[in-house]
Amino acid sequence: MKTIGFIGTGVMGTGIINNLLKANYPINIYTRTKSKAEPLLSKGANWFDSPKSVTESSDIIMSMVGFPKDVEDIYFSNSGIFAGATSDKILVDMTTSTPTLAKKIGEFAEKNNIKAIDAPVSGGDLGAKNGTLTIMVGGDEEAYGELLPIFEVIGGTFNYFGSYGAGQNAKMANQIMIAGTMTGMTELLVYAKAANLDLNKIVDTVKGGSAANWSLSNYAPRVLKDDFTPGFFAKHFLKDLRIALDEAAKMNIDLPATKVATQLYETLVDEKNLGDDGTQALIKLWWN
């Protein structure tokens, strides 16, 4: 069985690693704060002190970190993935990052006879925990085929979209859709409350009709319980929306609804400093 190296043990990474451990894959991990990885180490994961050392001791190296600058660092720094990568490795970046950076990583890997893919995911903390993530893949198609047994452990849906960066573009399309469902869910609750409707009843009712969507089913119940813990950080969603708008500008397309959603999350994250809340905290722009 292939040994998997995993860099990044946040909310999503931890859920993925737990499922890989349950499937008996040997797991090597690195994260900047070792103490946060202790629950995984107690389950059998092995600790390494750098992305380079994880790479040297693993067959498949998966990463899921916060921002594109973090991806750049773990791949290209002196103690990074490429410092330890050889032609027998497969590199899998699952961070939602920029298509431009995915192409840079993929082309650098290809020049060094290393297989690489970009494979961002959707499904939040529940998808990571339950092994039902949606995985969007770009890059080396042969590597995608080799990774299918692993994707079957951690995902429910996975598709290959094309060369380096195509997975990231697919994820941007996904995030554009989520921007609409999150703002729609939020304004539904704001309106229903102002109209003195029973909020639990209205959520159950709408979930049963043509307005049903994942955000409503999974995040509205959390809002009604005042639960703003992050299944997905608001600051990371704002990062994604900014990437989507930047890429749209490069393609000369206008996305007015996504622009409005971005402005709302900028208020939440940049002005109200609530970036460490979950995306459902958008309701706080209306409710205290």
PEURGI-V210018 format. One record per backbone hydrogen bond with DSSP energy under -0.5 kcal/mol. NH is the residue of the N-H (numbers start at 1). CO is the residue of the C=O. E is the energy in kcal/mol with one decimal. If there is no record, write none. Layout:
# PEURGI-V210018
NH & CO & E
NH & CO & E
This chain:
# PEURGI-V210018
4 & 26 & -2.8
5 & 3 & -0.5
5 & 60 & -3.4
6 & 28 & -3.2
7 & 62 & -2.6
8 & 6 & -0.6
8 & 30 & -2.3
14 & 10 & -2.7
15 & 11 & -1.3
16 & 12 & -2.2
17 & 13 & -2.8
18 & 14 & -2.5
19 & 15 & -1.6
20 & 16 & -2.0
21 & 17 & -2.6
22 & 18 & -2.2
23 & 19 & -1.3
24 & 21 & -1.9
25 & 20 & -2.4
28 & 4 & -2.7
29 & 46 & -3.3
30 & 6 & -1.9
34 & 32 & -0.7
36 & 33 & -1.2
37 & 33 & -0.5
37 & 34 & -1.7
38 & 35 & -1.2
40 & 37 & -1.0
41 & 37 & -2.2
42 & 38 & -2.4
43 & 40 & -0.7
44 & 41 & -1.4
45 & 40 & -2.1
46 & 27 & -2.7
48 & 29 & -2.1
52 & 79 & -2.3
54 & 50 & -2.0
55 & 51 & -2.3
56 & 52 & -2.4
57 & 53 & -1.2
58 & 55 & -1.3
59 & 3 & -2.3
60 & 3 & -2.0
61 & 90 & -2.9
62 & 5 & -3.5
62 & 60 & -0.6
63 & 92 & -2.2
64 & 7 & -2.7
70 & 67 & -1.1
71 & 67 & -1.8
72 & 68 & -2.7
73 & 69 & -1.7
74 & 70 & -2.5
75 & 71 & -1.7
76 & 72 & -2.7
77 & 73 & -1.9
80 & 77 & -2.1
81 & 74 & -3.4
82 & 75 & -1.9
83 & 80 & -0.5
84 & 80 & -0.6
84 & 81 & -1.6
85 & 81 & -1.0
89 & 86 & -2.1
90 & 59 & -1.7
91 & 115 & -2.7
92 & 61 & -3.1
93 & 117 & -2.1
94 & 63 & -3.4
94 & 92 & -0.7
95 & 63 & -0.5
97 & 95 & -1.0
102 & 98 & -2.2
103 & 99 & -2.2
104 & 100 & -1.9
105 & 101 & -2.6
106 & 102 & -2.6
107 & 103 & -2.8
108 & 104 & -2.0
109 & 105 & -2.5
110 & 106 & -2.5
111 & 107 & -2.0
112 & 108 & -0.9
112 & 109 & -0.8
113 & 110 & -1.8
114 & 109 & -2.8
115 & 89 & -1.2
117 & 91 & -2.4
118 & 138 & -2.3
119 & 93 & -3.2
120 & 136 & -0.5
121 & 94 & -0.7
122 & 134 & -2.1
127 & 123 & -2.0
128 & 124 & -2.1
129 & 125 & -2.4
130 & 126 & -2.6
131 & 127 & -0.9
132 & 127 & -2.2
133 & 127 & -0.7
133 & 154 & -1.6
134 & 122 & -2.9
135 & 133 & -0.6
135 & 157 & -3.0
136 & 120 & -2.6
137 & 135 & -0.5
137 & 159 & -2.5
138 & 118 & -2.4
139 & 162 & -2.4
140 & 116 & -2.3
144 & 140 & -1.8
145 & 141 & -1.8
146 & 142 & -1.8
147 & 143 & -1.7
148 & 144 & -0.7
148 & 145 & -0.8
150 & 147 & -0.9
151 & 147 & -2.4
152 & 148 & -2.1
153 & 149 & -0.6
153 & 150 & -1.0
154 & 150 & -1.6
155 & 151 & -2.5
156 & 133 & -2.7
157 & 133 & -1.7
159 & 135 & -1.9
161 & 137 & -3.2
162 & 137 & -0.5
166 & 163 & -2.4
169 & 165 & -2.1
170 & 166 & -2.2
171 & 167 & -2.0
172 & 168 & -2.1
173 & 169 & -1.9
174 & 170 & -1.9
175 & 171 & -2.6
176 & 172 & -2.2
177 & 173 & -1.6
178 & 174 & -2.2
179 & 175 & -2.3
180 & 176 & -1.2
181 & 177 & -1.9
182 & 178 & -3.0
183 & 179 & -1.9
184 & 180 & -2.2
185 & 181 & -2.6
186 & 182 & -2.2
187 & 183 & -2.5
188 & 184 & -2.2
189 & 185 & -2.0
190 & 186 & -2.3
191 & 187 & -2.6
192 & 188 & -2.8
193 & 189 & -2.3
194 & 190 & -2.1
195 & 191 & -1.8
196 & 193 & -1.7
197 & 192 & -2.7
199 & 197 & -0.6
202 & 198 & -2.4
203 & 199 & -2.2
204 & 200 & -2.2
205 & 201 & -2.5
206 & 202 & -2.7
207 & 203 & -2.3
208 & 204 & -0.7
208 & 205 & -0.9
209 & 206 & -1.7
212 & 209 & -1.6
217 & 213 & -2.1
218 & 214 & -2.5
219 & 215 & -2.8
220 & 215 & -1.0
220 & 216 & -0.7
223 & 219 & -2.3
224 & 220 & -2.3
225 & 221 & -0.7
225 & 222 & -0.7
226 & 223 & -2.0
227 & 222 & -3.2
228 & 226 & -0.8
231 & 229 & -0.7
234 & 277 & -2.9
235 & 275 & -2.3
237 & 233 & -1.9
238 & 234 & -2.4
239 & 235 & -1.7
240 & 236 & -2.0
241 & 237 & -2.5
242 & 238 & -2.3
243 & 239 & -2.0
244 & 240 & -2.6
245 & 241 & -2.3
246 & 242 & -2.1
247 & 243 & -2.8
248 & 244 & -2.3
249 & 245 & -2.2
250 & 246 & -1.6
251 & 247 & -1.2
252 & 249 & -1.2
253 & 248 & -2.4
259 & 255 & -2.0
260 & 256 & -1.9
261 & 257 & -2.2
262 & 258 & -2.3
263 & 259 & -2.3
264 & 260 & -2.2
265 & 261 & -2.4
266 & 262 & -2.2
267 & 263 & -1.9
268 & 264 & -2.1
269 & 265 & -2.8
270 & 266 & -2.2
271 & 266 & -1.1
271 & 267 & -0.6
272 & 267 & -2.0
274 & 268 & -2.0
277 & 274 & -1.6
278 & 228 & -2.6
279 & 232 & -1.5
281 & 278 & -2.1
282 & 279 & -1.5
283 & 280 & -1.5
284 & 281 & -2.4
285 & 282 & -2.0
286 & 283 & -2.0
287 & 283 & -2.8
